[in-house]
Amino acid sequence: MSAIFYHNEEQKKKAMESLKQQQSVMNTRLYTEILPASRFYSAEEYHQKYYLRQRKEIVAALKGIFRFEDDFRDSTATARLNGYFGRYLSFADLEGELNSSDLSAEDRKRILDSLQASAR
């Protein structure tokens, strides 16, 4: 089972529409609860960016960019990298996502170069 948490009625409406659309596309009932957001607790560090953390060499390179754990955890770029390693994004998708991120051009290049080197 999965859940979508909303903060206001507009988010609730969009979540319900999205769920209906996805059920229609998949032609099956999805067991996703749509609930009001309440107090949020971050998972332990080792659960954060799980797929990315399995790539020690990439994480080591990223530590030069994100010196503080909170910056690493909260970065959109690391979220996209985690999605890539979890196989939710292709390399081309990842490259596009990183190009629109808040990283400098130099840091984007370092990350993409590291990825390509680790794939060899």
Biopython code that builds the backbone (N, CA, C, O; Angstrom):
import numpy as np
from Bio.PDB.StructureBuilder import StructureBuilder

atoms = [
    (1, "MET", "N", (0.839, -1.169, 0.000)),
    (1, "MET", "CA", (0.000, 0.000, 0.000)),
    (1, "MET", "C", (0.886, 1.235, 0.000)),
    (1, "MET", "O", (1.988, 1.227, 0.548)),
    (2, "SER", "N", (0.391, 2.287, -0.618)),
    (2, "SER", "CA", (1.113, 3.548, -0.636)),
    (2, "SER", "C", (0.190, 4.645, -0.129)),
    (2, "SER", "O", (-1.002, 4.425, 0.085)),
    (3, "ALA", "N", (0.756, 5.823, 0.058)),
    (3, "ALA", "CA", (-0.028, 6.948, 0.556)),
    (3, "ALA", "C", (0.435, 8.238, -0.095)),
    (3, "ALA", "O", (1.605, 8.401, -0.441)),
    (4, "ILE", "N", (-0.505, 9.138, -0.250)),
    (4, "ILE", "CA", (-0.231, 10.497, -0.699)),
    (4, "ILE", "C", (-0.750, 11.405, 0.408)),
    (4, "ILE", "O", (-1.890, 11.269, 0.852)),
    (5, "PHE", "N", (0.091, 12.325, 0.848)),
    (5, "PHE", "CA", (-0.300, 13.239, 1.913)),
    (5, "PHE", "C", (-0.473, 14.641, 1.337)),
    (5, "PHE", "O", (0.368, 15.118, 0.576)),
    (6, "TYR", "N", (-1.552, 15.282, 1.702)),
    (6, "TYR", "CA", (-1.835, 16.619, 1.188)),
    (6, "TYR", "C", (-1.872, 17.644, 2.311)),
    (6, "TYR", "O", (-2.127, 17.322, 3.472)),
    (7, "HIS", "N", (-1.606, 18.907, 1.921)),
    (7, "HIS", "CA", (-1.605, 20.007, 2.883)),
    (7, "HIS", "C", (-2.827, 20.910, 2.745)),
    (7, "HIS", "O", (-3.152, 21.660, 3.665)),
    (8, "ASN", "N", (-3.503, 20.841, 1.603)),
    (8, "ASN", "CA", (-4.673, 21.691, 1.405)),
    (8, "ASN", "C", (-5.633, 20.997, 0.433)),
    (8, "ASN", "O", (-5.315, 19.947, -0.126)),
    (9, "GLU", "N", (-6.781, 21.584, 0.247)),
    (9, "GLU", "CA", (-7.824, 20.969, -0.586)),
    (9, "GLU", "C", (-7.406, 20.859, -2.049)),
    (9, "GLU", "O", (-7.784, 19.907, -2.731)),
    (10, "GLU", "N", (-6.632, 21.820, -2.533)),
    (10, "GLU", "CA", (-6.169, 21.759, -3.922)),
    (10, "GLU", "C", (-5.253, 20.547, -4.128)),
    (10, "GLU", "O", (-5.385, 19.839, -5.126)),
    (11, "GLN", "N", (-4.333, 20.303, -3.200)),
    (11, "GLN", "CA", (-3.464, 19.128, -3.288)),
    (11, "GLN", "C", (-4.286, 17.843, -3.193)),
    (11, "GLN", "O", (-4.015, 16.878, -3.907)),
    (12, "LYS", "N", (-5.276, 17.829, -2.323)),
    (12, "LYS", "CA", (-6.132, 16.653, -2.182)),
    (12, "LYS", "C", (-6.847, 16.353, -3.505)),
    (12, "LYS", "O", (-6.898, 15.210, -3.960)),
    (13, "LYS", "N", (-7.393, 17.407, -4.104)),
    (13, "LYS", "CA", (-8.098, 17.259, -5.385)),
    (13, "LYS", "C", (-7.154, 16.705, -6.461)),
    (13, "LYS", "O", (-7.514, 15.786, -7.196)),
    (14, "LYS", "N", (-5.955, 17.268, -6.547)),
    (14, "LYS", "CA", (-4.987, 16.806, -7.547)),
    (14, "LYS", "C", (-4.559, 15.365, -7.286)),
    (14, "LYS", "O", (-4.386, 14.588, -8.224)),
    (15, "ALA", "N", (-4.389, 15.009, -6.021)),
    (15, "ALA", "CA", (-4.008, 13.636, -5.683)),
    (15, "ALA", "C", (-5.104, 12.659, -6.100)),
    (15, "ALA", "O", (-4.814, 11.593, -6.644)),
    (16, "MET", "N", (-6.352, 13.016, -5.849)),
    (16, "MET", "CA", (-7.460, 12.135, -6.220)),
    (16, "MET", "C", (-7.569, 12.000, -7.739)),
    (16, "MET", "O", (-7.811, 10.909, -8.256)),
    (17, "GLU", "N", (-7.390, 13.113, -8.446)),
    (17, "GLU", "CA", (-7.420, 13.069, -9.914)),
    (17, "GLU", "C", (-6.288, 12.197, -10.453)),
    (17, "GLU", "O", (-6.491, 11.392, -11.362)),
    (18, "SER", "N", (-5.098, 12.364, -9.883)),
    (18, "SER", "CA", (-3.941, 11.583, -10.319)),
    (18, "SER", "C", (-4.156, 10.096, -10.071)),
    (18, "SER", "O", (-3.828, 9.268, -10.921)),
    (19, "LEU", "N", (-4.702, 9.758, -8.922)),
    (19, "LEU", "CA", (-4.969, 8.364, -8.597)),
    (19, "LEU", "C", (-5.963, 7.761, -9.584)),
    (19, "LEU", "O", (-5.750, 6.655, -10.081)),
    (20, "LYS", "N", (-7.034, 8.472, -9.866)),
    (20, "LYS", "CA", (-8.044, 7.988, -10.829)),
    (20, "LYS", "C", (-7.425, 7.801, -12.208)),
    (20, "LYS", "O", (-7.676, 6.800, -12.879)),
    (21, "GLN", "N", (-6.618, 8.767, -12.625)),
    (21, "GLN", "CA", (-5.972, 8.672, -13.934)),
    (21, "GLN", "C", (-5.040, 7.464, -13.999)),
    (21, "GLN", "O", (-5.049, 6.727, -14.985)),
    (22, "GLN", "N", (-4.246, 7.262, -12.967)),
    (22, "GLN", "CA", (-3.303, 6.142, -12.958)),
    (22, "GLN", "C", (-4.041, 4.802, -12.942)),
    (22, "GLN", "O", (-3.609, 3.850, -13.593)),
    (23, "GLN", "N", (-5.139, 4.723, -12.211)),
    (23, "GLN", "CA", (-5.938, 3.493, -12.186)),
    (23, "GLN", "C", (-6.498, 3.208, -13.575)),
    (23, "GLN", "O", (-6.556, 2.054, -14.001)),
    (24, "SER", "N", (-6.905, 4.254, -14.275)),
    (24, "SER", "CA", (-7.437, 4.099, -15.623)),
    (24, "SER", "C", (-6.353, 3.612, -16.580)),
    (24, "SER", "O", (-6.588, 2.715, -17.390)),
    (25, "VAL", "N", (-5.159, 4.211, -16.483)),
    (25, "VAL", "CA", (-4.036, 3.822, -17.346)),
    (25, "VAL", "C", (-3.651, 2.367, -17.095)),
    (25, "VAL", "O", (-3.403, 1.611, -18.034)),
    (26, "MET", "N", (-3.604, 1.984, -15.827)),
    (26, "MET", "CA", (-3.165, 0.637, -15.462)),
    (26, "MET", "C", (-4.310, -0.385, -15.494)),
    (26, "MET", "O", (-4.085, -1.592, -15.404)),
    (27, "ASN", "N", (-5.540, 0.123, -15.625)),
    (27, "ASN", "CA", (-6.720, -0.729, -15.670)),
    (27, "ASN", "C", (-6.805, -1.659, -14.453)),
    (27, "ASN", "O", (-7.102, -2.848, -14.573)),
    (28, "THR", "N", (-6.537, -1.085, -13.293)),
    (28, "THR", "CA", (-6.603, -1.845, -12.047)),
    (28, "THR", "C", (-6.835, -0.886, -10.889)),
    (28, "THR", "O", (-6.591, 0.315, -11.007)),
    (29, "ARG", "N", (-7.299, -1.412, -9.792)),
    (29, "ARG", "CA", (-7.488, -0.599, -8.593)),
    (29, "ARG", "C", (-6.144, -0.475, -7.883)),
    (29, "ARG", "O", (-5.457, -1.471, -7.656)),
    (30, "LEU", "N", (-5.779, 0.739, -7.541)),
    (30, "LEU", "CA", (-4.549, 0.982, -6.789)),
    (30, "LEU", "C", (-4.918, 1.247, -5.339)),
    (30, "LEU", "O", (-5.865, 1.980, -5.051)),
    (31, "TYR", "N", (-4.178, 0.657, -4.448)),
    (31, "TYR", "CA", (-4.437, 0.796, -3.020)),
    (31, "TYR", "C", (-3.537, 1.890, -2.456)),
    (31, "TYR", "O", (-2.519, 1.628, -1.817)),
    (32, "THR", "N", (-3.947, 3.104, -2.714)),
    (32, "THR", "CA", (-3.217, 4.276, -2.260)),
    (32, "THR", "C", (-4.159, 5.116, -1.417)),
    (32, "THR", "O", (-5.227, 5.524, -1.875)),
    (33, "GLU", "N", (-3.757, 5.367, -0.195)),
    (33, "GLU", "CA", (-4.542, 6.227, 0.679)),
    (33, "GLU", "C", (-4.174, 7.678, 0.412)),
    (33, "GLU", "O", (-3.011, 7.995, 0.162)),
    (34, "ILE", "N", (-5.157, 8.547, 0.464)),
    (34, "ILE", "CA", (-4.943, 9.988, 0.334)),
    (34, "ILE", "C", (-5.342, 10.588, 1.676)),
    (34, "ILE", "O", (-6.511, 10.582, 2.063)),
    (35, "LEU", "N", (-4.330, 11.108, 2.375)),
    (35, "LEU", "CA", (-4.511, 11.512, 3.770)),
    (35, "LEU", "C", (-3.977, 12.922, 4.023)),
    (35, "LEU", "O", (-3.065, 13.376, 3.332)),
    (36, "PRO", "N", (-4.542, 13.608, 5.007)),
    (36, "PRO", "CA", (-3.975, 14.915, 5.350)),
    (36, "PRO", "C", (-2.572, 14.750, 5.949)),
    (36, "PRO", "O", (-2.308, 13.823, 6.714)),
    (37, "ALA", "N", (-1.699, 15.659, 5.583)),
    (37, "ALA", "CA", (-0.334, 15.622, 6.126)),
    (37, "ALA", "C", (-0.376, 15.964, 7.606)),
    (37, "ALA", "O", (-1.161, 16.801, 8.053)),
    (38, "SER", "N", (0.471, 15.309, 8.335)),
    (38, "SER", "CA", (0.597, 15.604, 9.760)),
    (38, "SER", "C", (2.083, 15.752, 10.058)),
    (38, "SER", "O", (2.868, 16.041, 9.154)),
    (39, "ARG", "N", (2.464, 15.563, 11.266)),
    (39, "ARG", "CA", (3.874, 15.716, 11.631)),
    (39, "ARG", "C", (4.734, 14.752, 10.819)),
    (39, "ARG", "O", (4.397, 13.578, 10.666)),
    (40, "PHE", "N", (5.838, 15.261, 10.307)),
    (40, "PHE", "CA", (6.729, 14.472, 9.455)),
    (40, "PHE", "C", (8.023, 14.181, 10.202)),
    (40, "PHE", "O", (8.586, 15.058, 10.858)),
    (41, "TYR", "N", (8.479, 12.960, 10.098)),
    (41, "TYR", "CA", (9.741, 12.551, 10.690)),
    (41, "TYR", "C", (10.647, 12.037, 9.574)),
    (41, "TYR", "O", (10.268, 11.139, 8.823)),
    (42, "SER", "N", (11.830, 12.603, 9.472)),
    (42, "SER", "CA", (12.789, 12.121, 8.483)),
    (42, "SER", "C", (13.269, 10.728, 8.877)),
    (42, "SER", "O", (13.417, 10.412, 10.058)),
    (43, "ALA", "N", (13.504, 9.918, 7.876)),
    (43, "ALA", "CA", (14.064, 8.588, 8.127)),
    (43, "ALA", "C", (15.516, 8.736, 8.577)),
    (43, "ALA", "O", (16.127, 9.794, 8.429)),
    (44, "GLU", "N", (16.043, 7.659, 9.122)),
    (44, "GLU", "CA", (17.441, 7.657, 9.525)),
    (44, "GLU", "C", (18.327, 7.929, 8.312)),
    (44, "GLU", "O", (17.946, 7.669, 7.171)),
    (45, "GLU", "N", (19.510, 8.456, 8.585)),
    (45, "GLU", "CA", (20.426, 8.854, 7.512)),
    (45, "GLU", "C", (20.658, 7.730, 6.502)),
    (45, "GLU", "O", (20.669, 7.978, 5.296)),
    (46, "TYR", "N", (20.843, 6.495, 6.981)),
    (46, "TYR", "CA", (21.165, 5.405, 6.056)),
    (46, "TYR", "C", (19.996, 5.039, 5.138)),
    (46, "TYR", "O", (20.190, 4.318, 4.160)),
    (47, "HIS", "N", (18.792, 5.520, 5.434)),
    (47, "HIS", "CA", (17.646, 5.314, 4.545)),
    (47, "HIS", "C", (17.506, 6.441, 3.525)),
    (47, "HIS", "O", (16.857, 6.272, 2.493)),
    (48, "GLN", "N", (18.111, 7.580, 3.814)),
    (48, "GLN", "CA", (18.011, 8.731, 2.926)),
    (48, "GLN", "C", (18.855, 8.483, 1.675)),
    (48, "GLN", "O", (20.027, 8.118, 1.766)),
    (49, "LYS", "N", (18.248, 8.683, 0.521)),
    (49, "LYS", "CA", (18.940, 8.498, -0.767)),
    (49, "LYS", "C", (19.551, 7.089, -0.831)),
    (49, "LYS", "O", (20.729, 6.924, -1.152)),
    (50, "TYR", "N", (18.749, 6.107, -0.529)),
    (50, "TYR", "CA", (19.208, 4.724, -0.368)),
    (50, "TYR", "C", (19.979, 4.209, -1.588)),
    (50, "TYR", "O", (21.086, 3.689, -1.446)),
    (51, "TYR", "N", (19.399, 4.351, -2.784)),
    (51, "TYR", "CA", (20.067, 3.810, -3.979)),
    (51, "TYR", "C", (21.383, 4.538, -4.249)),
    (51, "TYR", "O", (22.379, 3.923, -4.629)),
    (52, "LEU", "N", (21.372, 5.833, -4.051)),
    (52, "LEU", "CA", (22.587, 6.613, -4.260)),
    (52, "LEU", "C", (23.665, 6.202, -3.270)),
    (52, "LEU", "O", (24.833, 6.087, -3.644)),
    (53, "ARG", "N", (23.301, 5.981, -2.033)),
    (53, "ARG", "CA", (24.295, 5.623, -0.998)),
    (53, "ARG", "C", (24.972, 4.275, -1.273)),
    (53, "ARG", "O", (26.016, 3.986, -0.690)),
    (54, "GLN", "N", (24.408, 3.467, -2.132)),
    (54, "GLN", "CA", (25.038, 2.197, -2.490)),
    (54, "GLN", "C", (26.235, 2.416, -3.415)),
    (54, "GLN", "O", (27.052, 1.516, -3.605)),
    (55, "ARG", "N", (26.330, 3.609, -3.982)),
    (55, "ARG", "CA", (27.432, 3.971, -4.890)),
    (55, "ARG", "C", (28.433, 4.833, -4.135)),
    (55, "ARG", "O", (28.429, 6.059, -4.243)),
    (56, "LYS", "N", (29.275, 4.178, -3.382)),
    (56, "LYS", "CA", (30.206, 4.866, -2.474)),
    (56, "LYS", "C", (31.102, 5.874, -3.202)),
    (56, "LYS", "O", (31.374, 6.952, -2.672)),
    (57, "GLU", "N", (31.563, 5.531, -4.414)),
    (57, "GLU", "CA", (32.462, 6.432, -5.135)),
    (57, "GLU", "C", (31.742, 7.716, -5.554)),
    (57, "GLU", "O", (32.340, 8.793, -5.552)),
    (58, "ILE", "N", (30.466, 7.603, -5.911)),
    (58, "ILE", "CA", (29.695, 8.785, -6.294)),
    (58, "ILE", "C", (29.410, 9.641, -5.052)),
    (58, "ILE", "O", (29.527, 10.865, -5.093)),
    (59, "VAL", "N", (29.037, 8.985, -3.959)),
    (59, "VAL", "CA", (28.781, 9.716, -2.709)),
    (59, "VAL", "C", (30.038, 10.464, -2.273)),
    (59, "VAL", "O", (29.959, 11.612, -1.836)),
    (60, "ALA", "N", (31.193, 9.818, -2.390)),
    (60, "ALA", "CA", (32.446, 10.479, -2.011)),
    (60, "ALA", "C", (32.671, 11.722, -2.867)),
    (60, "ALA", "O", (33.100, 12.755, -2.354)),
    (61, "ALA", "N", (32.387, 11.632, -4.156)),
    (61, "ALA", "CA", (32.537, 12.798, -5.033)),
    (61, "ALA", "C", (31.536, 13.892, -4.654)),
    (61, "ALA", "O", (31.858, 15.078, -4.710)),
    (62, "LEU", "N", (30.341, 13.495, -4.275)),
    (62, "LEU", "CA", (29.313, 14.468, -3.916)),
    (62, "LEU", "C", (29.617, 15.182, -2.605)),
    (62, "LEU", "O", (29.183, 16.315, -2.397)),
    (63, "LYS", "N", (30.353, 14.530, -1.732)),
    (63, "LYS", "CA", (30.695, 15.153, -0.453)),
    (63, "LYS", "C", (31.547, 16.403, -0.658)),
    (63, "LYS", "O", (31.582, 17.281, 0.204)),
    (64, "GLY", "N", (32.234, 16.484, -1.799)),
    (64, "GLY", "CA", (32.971, 17.703, -2.116)),
    (64, "GLY", "C", (32.047, 18.846, -2.513)),
    (64, "GLY", "O", (32.406, 20.017, -2.385)),
    (65, "ILE", "N", (30.867, 18.504, -2.989)),
    (65, "ILE", "CA", (29.882, 19.512, -3.384)),
    (65, "ILE", "C", (28.964, 19.838, -2.206)),
    (65, "ILE", "O", (28.693, 21.004, -1.920)),
    (66, "PHE", "N", (28.495, 18.801, -1.535)),
    (66, "PHE", "CA", (27.575, 18.962, -0.409)),
    (66, "PHE", "C", (28.338, 18.635, 0.872)),
    (66, "PHE", "O", (28.405, 17.475, 1.280)),
    (67, "ARG", "N", (28.900, 19.633, 1.491)),
    (67, "ARG", "CA", (29.762, 19.421, 2.650)),
    (67, "ARG", "C", (28.992, 19.039, 3.908)),
    (67, "ARG", "O", (29.543, 18.405, 4.808)),
    (68, "PHE", "N", (27.717, 19.424, 3.971)),
    (68, "PHE", "CA", (26.907, 19.130, 5.144)),
    (68, "PHE", "C", (25.855, 18.080, 4.796)),
    (68, "PHE", "O", (25.274, 18.107, 3.711)),
    (69, "GLU", "N", (25.618, 17.169, 5.711)),
    (69, "GLU", "CA", (24.667, 16.079, 5.485)),
    (69, "GLU", "C", (23.279, 16.604, 5.118)),
    (69, "GLU", "O", (22.617, 16.039, 4.248)),
    (70, "ASP", "N", (22.838, 17.665, 5.764)),
    (70, "ASP", "CA", (21.516, 18.231, 5.450)),
    (70, "ASP", "C", (21.455, 18.704, 3.998)),
    (70, "ASP", "O", (20.439, 18.522, 3.328)),
    (71, "ASP", "N", (22.538, 19.307, 3.514)),
    (71, "ASP", "CA", (22.572, 19.763, 2.122)),
    (71, "ASP", "C", (22.514, 18.579, 1.166)),
    (71, "ASP", "O", (21.819, 18.636, 0.152)),
    (72, "PHE", "N", (23.233, 17.511, 1.479)),
    (72, "PHE", "CA", (23.209, 16.289, 0.678)),
    (72, "PHE", "C", (21.803, 15.704, 0.662)),
    (72, "PHE", "O", (21.268, 15.390, -0.402)),
    (73, "ARG", "N", (21.208, 15.561, 1.836)),
    (73, "ARG", "CA", (19.884, 14.956, 1.971)),
    (73, "ARG", "C", (18.812, 15.767, 1.244)),
    (73, "ARG", "O", (17.930, 15.200, 0.601)),
    (74, "ASP", "N", (18.891, 17.090, 1.347)),
    (74, "ASP", "CA", (17.830, 17.945, 0.839)),
    (74, "ASP", "C", (18.014, 18.373, -0.612)),
    (74, "ASP", "O", (17.143, 19.045, -1.166)),
    (75, "SER", "N", (19.105, 18.007, -1.227)),
    (75, "SER", "CA", (19.397, 18.442, -2.595)),
    (75, "SER", "C", (18.495, 17.769, -3.627)),
    (75, "SER", "O", (18.281, 16.557, -3.595)),
    (76, "THR", "N", (17.979, 18.576, -4.531)),
    (76, "THR", "CA", (17.222, 18.037, -5.655)),
    (76, "THR", "C", (18.124, 17.173, -6.535)),
    (76, "THR", "O", (17.692, 16.147, -7.060)),
    (77, "ALA", "N", (19.372, 17.594, -6.691)),
    (77, "ALA", "CA", (20.308, 16.828, -7.523)),
    (77, "ALA", "C", (20.527, 15.429, -6.952)),
    (77, "ALA", "O", (20.525, 14.456, -7.706)),
    (78, "THR", "N", (20.717, 15.306, -5.635)),
    (78, "THR", "CA", (20.913, 13.971, -5.068)),
    (78, "THR", "C", (19.625, 13.152, -5.144)),
    (78, "THR", "O", (19.676, 11.929, -5.273)),
    (79, "ALA", "N", (18.476, 13.816, -5.066)),
    (79, "ALA", "CA", (17.208, 13.090, -5.238)),
    (79, "ALA", "C", (17.122, 12.521, -6.645)),
    (79, "ALA", "O", (16.685, 11.385, -6.832)),
    (80, "ARG", "N", (17.534, 13.301, -7.628)),
    (80, "ARG", "CA", (17.504, 12.823, -9.019)),
    (80, "ARG", "C", (18.502, 11.684, -9.232)),
    (80, "ARG", "O", (18.207, 10.712, -9.928)),
    (81, "LEU", "N", (19.680, 11.814, -8.629)),
    (81, "LEU", "CA", (20.664, 10.735, -8.729)),
    (81, "LEU", "C", (20.135, 9.467, -8.074)),
    (81, "LEU", "O", (20.327, 8.371, -8.600)),
    (82, "ASN", "N", (19.483, 9.605, -6.950)),
    (82, "ASN", "CA", (18.886, 8.448, -6.283)),
    (82, "ASN", "C", (17.855, 7.788, -7.202)),
    (82, "ASN", "O", (17.799, 6.562, -7.296)),
    (83, "GLY", "N", (17.051, 8.594, -7.870)),
    (83, "GLY", "CA", (16.073, 8.063, -8.825)),
    (83, "GLY", "C", (16.741, 7.350, -9.987)),
    (83, "GLY", "O", (16.252, 6.326, -10.462)),
    (84, "TYR", "N", (17.854, 7.892, -10.440)),
    (84, "TYR", "CA", (18.601, 7.254, -11.528)),
    (84, "TYR", "C", (19.118, 5.882, -11.092)),
    (84, "TYR", "O", (18.954, 4.896, -11.812)),
    (85, "PHE", "N", (19.736, 5.822, -9.921)),
    (85, "PHE", "CA", (20.266, 4.545, -9.450)),
    (85, "PHE", "C", (19.168, 3.566, -9.056)),
    (85, "PHE", "O", (19.384, 2.354, -9.045)),
    (86, "GLY", "N", (17.988, 4.095, -8.732)),
    (86, "GLY", "CA", (16.840, 3.227, -8.466)),
    (86, "GLY", "C", (16.130, 2.814, -9.747)),
    (86, "GLY", "O", (15.118, 2.115, -9.712)),
    (87, "ARG", "N", (16.673, 3.254, -10.880)),
    (87, "ARG", "CA", (16.165, 2.951, -12.216)),
    (87, "ARG", "C", (14.809, 3.576, -12.511)),
    (87, "ARG", "O", (13.982, 3.008, -13.225)),
    (88, "TYR", "N", (14.603, 4.760, -11.941)),
    (88, "TYR", "CA", (13.397, 5.522, -12.226)),
    (88, "TYR", "C", (13.644, 6.589, -13.281)),
    (88, "TYR", "O", (12.698, 7.177, -13.804)),
    (89, "LEU", "N", (14.921, 6.843, -13.599)),
    (89, "LEU", "CA", (15.313, 7.820, -14.613)),
    (89, "LEU", "C", (16.368, 7.212, -15.512)),
    (89, "LEU", "O", (17.227, 6.460, -15.053)),
    (90, "SER", "N", (16.304, 7.539, -16.802)),
    (90, "SER", "CA", (17.370, 7.143, -17.717)),
    (90, "SER", "C", (18.517, 8.139, -17.567)),
    (90, "SER", "O", (18.363, 9.183, -16.933)),
    (91, "PHE", "N", (19.668, 7.810, -18.154)),
    (91, "PHE", "CA", (20.800, 8.738, -18.084)),
    (91, "PHE", "C", (20.436, 10.058, -18.754)),
    (91, "PHE", "O", (20.773, 11.126, -18.241)),
    (92, "ALA", "N", (19.750, 9.995, -19.898)),
    (92, "ALA", "CA", (19.354, 11.224, -20.594)),
    (92, "ALA", "C", (18.413, 12.063, -19.727)),
    (92, "ALA", "O", (18.538, 13.286, -19.666)),
    (93, "ASP", "N", (17.467, 11.393, -19.056)),
    (93, "ASP", "CA", (16.559, 12.107, -18.149)),
    (93, "ASP", "C", (17.342, 12.756, -17.017)),
    (93, "ASP", "O", (17.109, 13.914, -16.671)),
    (94, "LEU", "N", (18.276, 11.995, -16.442)),
    (94, "LEU", "CA", (19.082, 12.513, -15.343)),
    (94, "LEU", "C", (19.884, 13.729, -15.790)),
    (94, "LEU", "O", (19.949, 14.733, -15.081)),
    (95, "GLU", "N", (20.486, 13.634, -16.955)),
    (95, "GLU", "CA", (21.282, 14.743, -17.479)),
    (95, "GLU", "C", (20.415, 15.994, -17.620)),
    (95, "GLU", "O", (20.839, 17.089, -17.251)),
    (96, "GLY", "N", (19.206, 15.834, -18.152)),
    (96, "GLY", "CA", (18.294, 16.967, -18.274)),
    (96, "GLY", "C", (17.906, 17.536, -16.922)),
    (96, "GLY", "O", (17.850, 18.754, -16.748)),
    (97, "GLU", "N", (17.635, 16.647, -15.952)),
    (97, "GLU", "CA", (17.270, 17.088, -14.604)),
    (97, "GLU", "C", (18.420, 17.854, -13.956)),
    (97, "GLU", "O", (18.209, 18.903, -13.347)),
    (98, "LEU", "N", (19.625, 17.331, -14.088)),
    (98, "LEU", "CA", (20.777, 18.010, -13.490)),
    (98, "LEU", "C", (21.037, 19.354, -14.156)),
    (98, "LEU", "O", (21.431, 20.317, -13.497)),
    (99, "ASN", "N", (20.815, 19.415, -15.461)),
    (99, "ASN", "CA", (21.035, 20.676, -16.170)),
    (99, "ASN", "C", (20.067, 21.764, -15.719)),
    (99, "ASN", "O", (20.355, 22.952, -15.861)),
    (100, "SER", "N", (18.922, 21.362, -15.179)),
    (100, "SER", "CA", (17.974, 22.372, -14.684)),
    (100, "SER", "C", (18.049, 22.511, -13.158)),
    (100, "SER", "O", (17.199, 23.160, -12.549)),
    (101, "SER", "N", (19.060, 21.902, -12.550)),
    (101, "SER", "CA", (19.206, 21.963, -11.090)),
    (101, "SER", "C", (19.935, 23.232, -10.677)),
    (101, "SER", "O", (20.355, 24.031, -11.514)),
    (102, "ASP", "N", (20.074, 23.396, -9.373)),
    (102, "ASP", "CA", (20.757, 24.567, -8.844)),
    (102, "ASP", "C", (22.268, 24.381, -8.743)),
    (102, "ASP", "O", (22.960, 25.233, -8.185)),
    (103, "LEU", "N", (22.780, 23.284, -9.273)),
    (103, "LEU", "CA", (24.219, 23.041, -9.256)),
    (103, "LEU", "C", (24.925, 23.909, -10.287)),
    (103, "LEU", "O", (24.338, 24.293, -11.300)),
    (104, "SER", "N", (26.173, 24.210, -10.022)),
    (104, "SER", "CA", (26.967, 24.943, -11.004)),
    (104, "SER", "C", (27.253, 24.026, -12.191)),
    (104, "SER", "O", (27.166, 22.803, -12.080)),
    (105, "ALA", "N", (27.590, 24.623, -13.308)),
    (105, "ALA", "CA", (27.930, 23.840, -14.499)),
    (105, "ALA", "C", (29.112, 22.914, -14.212)),
    (105, "ALA", "O", (29.148, 21.774, -14.674)),
    (106, "GLU", "N", (30.073, 23.418, -13.446)),
    (106, "GLU", "CA", (31.251, 22.611, -13.093)),
    (106, "GLU", "C", (30.847, 21.396, -12.253)),
    (106, "GLU", "O", (31.332, 20.291, -12.496)),
    (107, "ASP", "N", (29.963, 21.589, -11.268)),
    (107, "ASP", "CA", (29.536, 20.475, -10.423)),
    (107, "ASP", "C", (28.696, 19.461, -11.219)),
    (107, "ASP", "O", (28.826, 18.253, -11.022)),
    (108, "ARG", "N", (27.845, 19.956, -12.110)),
    (108, "ARG", "CA", (27.064, 19.025, -12.956)),
    (108, "ARG", "C", (28.002, 18.169, -13.795)),
    (108, "ARG", "O", (27.808, 16.960, -13.919)),
    (109, "LYS", "N", (29.019, 18.802, -14.371)),
    (109, "LYS", "CA", (29.980, 18.061, -15.186)),
    (109, "LYS", "C", (30.720, 17.026, -14.349)),
    (109, "LYS", "O", (30.902, 15.892, -14.793)),
    (110, "ARG", "N", (31.148, 17.397, -13.144)),
    (110, "ARG", "CA", (31.848, 16.456, -12.261)),
    (110, "ARG", "C", (30.976, 15.239, -11.965)),
    (110, "ARG", "O", (31.455, 14.105, -11.994)),
    (111, "ILE", "N", (29.708, 15.474, -11.684)),
    (111, "ILE", "CA", (28.794, 14.362, -11.372)),
    (111, "ILE", "C", (28.601, 13.473, -12.590)),
    (111, "ILE", "O", (28.716, 12.251, -12.487)),
    (112, "LEU", "N", (28.312, 14.064, -13.735)),
    (112, "LEU", "CA", (28.080, 13.274, -14.940)),
    (112, "LEU", "C", (29.344, 12.525, -15.365)),
    (112, "LEU", "O", (29.270, 11.376, -15.801)),
    (113, "ASP", "N", (30.493, 13.170, -15.240)),
    (113, "ASP", "CA", (31.765, 12.490, -15.551)),
    (113, "ASP", "C", (31.995, 11.312, -14.610)),
    (113, "ASP", "O", (32.447, 10.252, -15.042)),
    (114, "SER", "N", (31.687, 11.491, -13.328)),
    (114, "SER", "CA", (31.840, 10.404, -12.348)),
    (114, "SER", "C", (30.918, 9.244, -12.687)),
    (114, "SER", "O", (31.306, 8.080, -12.581)),
    (115, "LEU", "N", (29.710, 9.561, -13.090)),
    (115, "LEU", "CA", (28.754, 8.505, -13.456)),
    (115, "LEU", "C", (29.241, 7.723, -14.665)),
    (115, "LEU", "O", (29.203, 6.493, -14.684)),
    (116, "GLN", "N", (29.695, 8.449, -15.663)),
    (116, "GLN", "CA", (30.179, 7.773, -16.865)),
    (116, "GLN", "C", (31.416, 6.930, -16.571)),
    (116, "GLN", "O", (31.566, 5.840, -17.122)),
    (117, "ALA", "N", (32.294, 7.419, -15.714)),
    (117, "ALA", "CA", (33.505, 6.669, -15.359)),
    (117, "ALA", "C", (33.135, 5.416, -14.572)),
    (117, "ALA", "O", (33.745, 4.364, -14.764)),
    (118, "SER", "N", (32.150, 5.516, -13.696)),
    (118, "SER", "CA", (31.761, 4.345, -12.886)),
    (118, "SER", "C", (31.009, 3.308, -13.707)),
    (118, "SER", "O", (30.918, 2.147, -13.306)),
    (119, "ALA", "N", (30.468, 3.713, -14.852)),
    (119, "ALA", "CA", (29.734, 2.773, -15.709)),
    (119, "ALA", "C", (30.674, 1.935, -16.572)),
    (119, "ALA", "O", (30.261, 0.922, -17.137)),
    (120, "ARG", "N", (31.920, 2.347, -16.675)),
    (120, "ARG", "CA", (32.883, 1.625, -17.530)),
    (120, "ARG", "C", (33.384, 0.384, -16.876)),
    (120, "ARG", "O", (34.196, -0.336, -17.457)),
]
sb = StructureBuilder()
sb.init_structure("model")
sb.init_model(0)
sb.init_chain("A")
sb.init_seg("    ")
for serial, (resi, resn, name, xyz) in enumerate(atoms, 1):
    if name == "N":
        sb.init_residue(resn, " ", resi, " ")
    sb.init_atom(name, np.array(xyz, "f"), 0.0, 1.0, " ", f" {name:<3s}", serial, name[0])
structure = sb.get_structure()
